[in-house]
Amino acid sequence: MAKAIRFYETGGPEVLKWETVEVGDPGPGEVRIRHEAVGLNFADTYFRTGLYPAALPAGMGVEAAGVVEAVGEGVSGFQEGDRVTYTGSPLGAYSTERVMPAEHLIALPDGIEFETAAAMTMRGLTTSYLLRRIYPLKAGDTVLLHAAAGGVGLIFCQWAKLLGINVIGTVSTDEKAAVAEAHGCSEVIVYKRENVAERVRELTDGAGVPVVYDSIGESTYESSLDSLARRGLLVAFGTASGPIPPINAMQLAVKGSLFVTRPALADYIADPAERAELANELFGHVAAGRISIEINQHYALEEAEAAHRDLESGKSIGSSVFSF
């Protein structure tokens, strides 16, 4: 019998339950995977709290890496014994093994360890579409990135440096500032003691930045808008502090004819060919050592409640994984 984290009601970390579950055999178009490592993402808390709706009871988690143990009818491209990783629905990654649609799987190169894959598939693909699909960035551009010492942030800073893009990052502590700088962040703002928008203007000779990447949401929305150059773009890709408020179109005009987008990773990896292209570029950088994946927190899967508390408290630096 397999083990899994499930929840029967929305709420705090205490709603997560460690249970024995029956997995069964894969049906048509499905595979059974034995997990070797599971990713911990802030988006997991959105499902737990109900911000992202899910039919209850439900499993938890959308990212893991492991080995294909069985293949259902009609599955092509994968076979028993293949190393794979994935990110995305359906929920249920917080488990020792599971059955899931094969269409979500990504082949994992031999040169990348399972823990590394679980720590970077969602974060790395998110970084990939942020840097390669959202806005036509070019070498020499300067952008603002909130949560620069987070899981996405550390990958973003390294990848941006490879592309010649300067990153102004925001963090909450001097410790996190040092980590962000060590991973390629050009300038760091400790937002608890500095005015973010004013500092961005100082660093850009008053112009502001063409793009702000904001995964924080409610508490940073105003400073993000105020940091943008004329006709700049706010990429609101997360809501760690809560959803951004309703958008006032006139406010966007007054602040410089600004743009706002609220992208979701699912829409950038829905096309298998595009997903493969983004994943291959990511895997290539990681395998070659050009991008390092920092796993600073390790948990046993049954410690999911504690892991969620650490994540929401801001204690985490870089990526976190559940290991077996």
C-alpha positions as CSV (number, residue, x, y, z in Angstrom):
1,M,0.0,0.0,0.0
2,A,1.2,3.5,-0.8
3,K,1.2,6.5,1.5
4,A,-0.1,10.0,0.7
5,I,-1.0,13.4,2.1
6,R,-4.7,14.2,1.7
7,F,-7.0,16.9,2.9
8,Y,-10.8,16.9,3.5
9,E,-11.4,20.6,4.2
10,T,-9.6,23.8,3.4
11,G,-7.7,25.7,6.1
12,G,-4.3,25.8,7.8
13,P,-1.5,23.3,7.6
14,E,-3.3,21.1,10.2
15,V,-5.8,20.0,7.6
16,L,-3.1,17.9,5.9
17,K,-3.5,14.2,6.7
18,W,-0.9,11.4,6.3
19,E,-2.8,8.3,5.1
20,T,-2.5,4.8,3.5
21,V,-4.0,4.8,0.0
22,E,-4.6,2.2,-2.6
23,V,-3.1,3.1,-6.0
24,G,-4.2,0.4,-8.4
25,D,-3.2,-0.1,-12.0
26,P,-3.0,2.6,-14.7
27,G,-6.0,2.9,-17.1
28,P,-5.9,4.0,-20.7
29,G,-3.5,6.9,-21.2
30,E,-2.2,6.6,-17.7
31,V,1.0,5.5,-15.9
32,R,1.9,4.5,-12.4
33,I,4.9,6.3,-11.0
34,R,7.0,5.5,-7.9
35,H,8.1,8.8,-6.6
36,E,11.8,9.4,-5.6
37,A,11.3,13.0,-4.6
38,V,8.4,15.5,-4.4
39,G,8.5,19.3,-4.8
40,L,7.1,21.7,-2.2
41,N,5.7,24.9,-3.8
42,F,4.0,27.9,-2.4
43,A,1.1,27.2,-4.9
44,D,0.4,24.1,-2.8
45,T,-0.8,26.4,0.0
46,Y,-3.3,28.0,-2.4
47,F,-5.1,24.6,-2.8
48,R,-4.9,23.9,0.9
49,T,-6.5,27.2,1.8
50,G,-9.1,27.1,-1.0
51,L,-7.7,30.1,-2.9
52,Y,-7.4,27.6,-5.8
53,P,-10.5,25.5,-5.7
54,A,-10.3,21.7,-5.6
55,A,-12.9,19.0,-5.3
56,L,-12.6,17.5,-1.8
57,P,-11.3,15.2,-0.5
58,A,-8.1,15.7,-2.5
59,G,-4.5,14.8,-2.7
60,M,-1.9,17.5,-2.4
61,G,1.0,18.7,-4.6
62,V,1.6,19.1,-8.3
63,E,5.3,18.3,-8.8
64,A,7.4,15.2,-8.4
65,A,10.1,13.0,-10.0
66,G,10.4,9.3,-10.1
67,V,10.3,6.1,-12.1
68,V,7.5,4.7,-14.3
69,E,6.4,1.4,-12.9
70,A,3.5,0.5,-15.2
71,V,2.0,1.9,-18.4
72,G,-1.6,1.8,-19.4
73,E,-3.2,1.1,-22.7
74,G,-2.5,3.6,-25.5
75,V,0.5,5.3,-23.8
76,S,3.3,6.1,-26.2
77,G,6.6,7.7,-25.5
78,F,7.1,6.2,-22.0
79,Q,7.7,2.7,-20.8
80,E,8.4,0.9,-17.5
81,G,11.7,2.0,-15.9
82,D,11.8,5.5,-17.5
83,R,13.0,8.4,-15.3
84,V,10.4,11.2,-15.4
85,T,9.4,14.4,-13.8
86,Y,6.2,16.5,-14.0
87,T,4.4,19.6,-12.8
88,G,0.7,20.4,-13.0
89,S,-2.7,18.9,-12.3
90,P,-4.2,16.6,-11.1
91,L,-3.3,17.0,-7.4
92,G,-1.6,14.1,-5.7
93,A,2.1,14.5,-5.9
94,Y,2.5,14.3,-2.1
95,S,2.6,10.5,-2.3
96,T,5.0,7.6,-2.5
97,E,3.4,6.4,-5.7
98,R,0.4,7.3,-7.9
99,V,-1.5,6.8,-11.1
100,M,-1.7,9.8,-13.4
101,P,-2.2,10.9,-17.0
102,A,1.0,10.2,-19.1
103,E,0.4,13.4,-21.0
104,H,1.9,15.5,-18.1
105,L,5.2,13.6,-17.9
106,I,8.5,15.0,-19.0
107,A,11.4,12.7,-19.7
108,L,14.2,13.3,-17.1
109,P,17.8,13.2,-18.5
110,D,20.2,10.8,-16.7
111,G,22.4,13.7,-15.7
112,I,19.8,15.3,-13.4
113,E,19.1,13.7,-10.0
114,F,15.5,13.1,-8.8
115,E,15.7,15.6,-6.0
116,T,17.0,18.3,-8.3
117,A,14.1,17.6,-10.7
118,A,11.5,17.8,-7.9
119,A,13.0,21.0,-6.7
120,M,13.1,22.7,-10.1
121,T,10.5,21.4,-12.6
122,M,7.8,23.9,-11.6
123,R,10.2,26.7,-10.6
124,G,12.5,26.2,-13.6
125,L,9.7,26.0,-16.2
126,T,8.1,29.1,-14.5
127,T,11.4,30.9,-14.9
128,S,11.7,29.7,-18.4
129,Y,8.4,31.2,-19.6
130,L,8.9,34.4,-17.6
131,L,12.3,35.0,-19.3
132,R,11.6,33.5,-22.7
133,R,8.0,34.0,-23.5
134,I,6.4,37.0,-21.6
135,Y,8.4,40.0,-22.8
136,P,11.1,40.4,-25.5
137,L,14.0,41.0,-23.1
138,K,17.4,41.7,-24.5
139,A,20.9,41.9,-23.1
140,G,21.4,45.1,-21.0
141,D,17.8,45.3,-19.9
142,T,17.1,45.8,-16.1
143,V,14.1,44.2,-14.4
144,L,12.7,44.1,-10.9
145,L,12.1,40.7,-9.3
146,H,10.3,40.3,-6.0
147,A,11.3,37.3,-3.7
148,A,14.7,37.1,-5.3
149,A,16.0,34.5,-2.8
150,G,13.1,32.2,-3.3
151,G,12.9,29.0,-5.3
152,V,12.0,30.8,-8.6
153,G,14.1,33.8,-7.7
154,L,17.4,32.0,-7.4
155,I,16.9,30.2,-10.8
156,F,15.7,33.5,-12.4
157,C,18.8,35.4,-11.2
158,Q,21.2,32.9,-12.6
159,W,19.3,32.5,-15.9
160,A,18.9,36.3,-16.3
161,K,22.7,36.7,-15.9
162,L,23.3,34.2,-18.6
163,L,21.1,36.3,-20.9
164,G,22.9,39.5,-19.9
165,I,19.8,40.9,-18.0
166,N,20.3,42.9,-14.9
167,V,18.1,42.0,-12.0
168,I,17.1,44.3,-9.1
169,G,15.8,41.9,-6.5
170,T,13.8,42.4,-3.3
171,V,14.2,40.3,-0.2
172,S,13.2,40.5,3.5
173,T,16.6,40.0,5.2
174,D,20.3,40.7,4.8
175,E,20.9,36.9,4.8
176,K,18.6,36.5,1.8
177,A,20.2,39.5,0.1
178,A,23.6,37.8,0.3
179,V,22.1,34.6,-1.2
180,A,20.4,36.5,-4.1
181,E,23.7,38.4,-4.9
182,A,25.6,35.1,-4.9
183,H,23.2,33.8,-7.5
184,G,23.6,36.7,-9.9
185,C,21.2,39.4,-8.6
186,S,22.7,42.8,-9.7
187,E,21.2,44.9,-7.0
188,V,19.2,43.9,-3.9
189,I,16.6,45.9,-2.0
190,V,15.8,44.8,1.6
191,Y,12.1,45.9,1.5
192,K,11.7,46.0,5.2
193,R,13.9,49.0,5.5
194,E,13.9,50.5,2.0
195,N,11.2,52.0,-0.2
196,V,11.2,49.7,-3.2
197,A,9.9,52.0,-5.9
198,E,12.1,54.9,-4.7
199,R,15.2,52.7,-4.8
200,V,14.3,51.3,-8.2
201,R,14.1,54.9,-9.5
202,E,17.5,55.7,-8.0
203,L,19.0,52.7,-9.6
204,T,17.5,53.4,-13.1
205,D,18.2,57.2,-13.2
206,G,14.5,57.9,-12.6
207,A,13.3,55.8,-15.6
208,G,12.0,52.7,-13.8
209,V,12.1,49.2,-15.2
210,P,10.3,47.8,-18.3
211,V,9.2,44.7,-16.5
212,V,8.4,43.8,-12.8
213,Y,8.0,40.1,-11.9
214,D,5.8,39.9,-8.8
215,S,5.0,36.7,-7.1
216,I,4.0,38.4,-3.8
217,G,0.7,40.1,-4.9
218,E,-1.4,42.2,-2.5
219,S,1.4,43.7,-0.4
220,T,3.7,44.6,-3.4
221,Y,1.2,45.5,-6.1
222,E,1.5,49.3,-5.6
223,S,5.3,49.4,-5.4
224,S,5.5,47.2,-8.5
225,L,3.4,49.6,-10.5
226,D,5.4,52.6,-9.2
227,S,8.6,50.9,-10.2
228,L,7.6,50.6,-13.9
229,A,8.9,52.7,-16.7
230,R,6.4,54.3,-19.1
231,R,4.4,51.5,-21.0
232,G,6.0,49.0,-18.6
233,L,4.6,45.5,-17.9
234,L,3.7,44.1,-14.4
235,V,3.9,40.3,-14.5
236,A,1.8,39.2,-11.5
237,F,2.6,35.5,-11.4
238,G,1.9,34.8,-7.7
239,T,-0.1,35.8,-4.6
240,A,2.0,34.9,-1.6
241,S,0.6,37.8,0.4
242,G,-2.9,37.6,-1.1
243,P,-4.5,38.4,-4.5
244,I,-3.8,41.7,-6.1
245,P,-6.7,44.2,-5.8
246,P,-9.1,44.9,-8.6
247,I,-7.3,46.7,-11.4
248,N,-8.2,50.3,-12.0
249,A,-7.7,50.9,-15.7
250,M,-7.4,54.7,-15.2
251,Q,-4.6,54.1,-12.6
252,L,-2.6,52.3,-15.3
253,A,-3.0,55.2,-17.6
254,V,-2.0,57.8,-15.0
255,K,1.1,55.8,-14.1
256,G,2.4,55.7,-17.6
257,S,0.1,53.6,-19.9
258,L,1.1,50.4,-18.0
259,F,0.2,46.8,-18.8
260,V,-0.6,44.0,-16.3
261,T,-0.7,40.2,-17.0
262,R,-1.6,37.4,-14.6
263,P,0.0,34.3,-16.3
264,A,-0.2,30.7,-15.3
265,L,2.4,28.1,-16.0
266,A,-0.3,25.7,-17.3
267,D,-0.9,27.9,-20.3
268,Y,2.7,28.0,-21.2
269,I,3.3,24.2,-21.1
270,A,-0.1,23.1,-22.5
271,D,1.5,22.5,-25.9
272,P,3.7,19.5,-25.7
273,A,6.2,20.9,-28.2
274,E,6.6,24.2,-26.3
275,R,6.8,22.4,-23.0
276,A,9.6,20.2,-24.4
277,E,11.4,23.3,-25.8
278,L,11.3,25.1,-22.4
279,A,12.2,22.0,-20.5
280,N,15.2,21.1,-22.7
281,E,16.6,24.6,-22.4
282,L,16.2,24.4,-18.6
283,F,17.7,20.9,-18.3
284,G,20.6,21.9,-20.6
285,H,21.6,24.8,-18.3
286,V,21.3,22.6,-15.2
287,A,23.1,19.6,-16.6
288,A,26.0,21.8,-17.8
289,G,26.3,23.5,-14.4
290,R,25.3,26.9,-15.7
291,I,22.3,27.0,-13.3
292,S,22.6,25.4,-9.9
293,I,19.5,24.3,-8.0
294,E,19.8,25.0,-4.3
295,I,17.8,22.6,-2.1
296,N,18.0,24.2,1.3
297,Q,15.1,22.5,3.0
298,H,14.5,18.7,3.1
299,Y,11.4,17.1,4.7
300,A,10.0,13.6,5.0
301,L,6.6,13.5,3.3
302,E,4.8,12.9,6.6
303,E,6.2,16.3,7.7
304,A,4.0,18.2,5.2
305,E,2.2,20.2,7.9
306,A,5.6,21.5,9.3
307,A,6.8,22.1,5.8
308,H,3.8,24.3,5.0
309,R,4.2,26.3,8.2
310,D,7.9,27.0,7.3
311,L,7.0,28.0,3.8
312,E,4.3,30.4,4.9
313,S,6.4,31.9,7.6
314,G,9.1,33.0,5.1
315,K,11.8,30.8,6.7
316,S,12.5,29.0,3.4
317,I,15.4,30.0,1.2
318,G,15.7,28.6,-2.3
319,S,13.9,25.3,-3.0
320,S,12.4,22.7,-0.7
321,V,11.7,19.0,-1.4
322,F,10.2,16.0,0.3
323,S,12.7,13.1,0.1
324,F,12.3,9.4,0.5
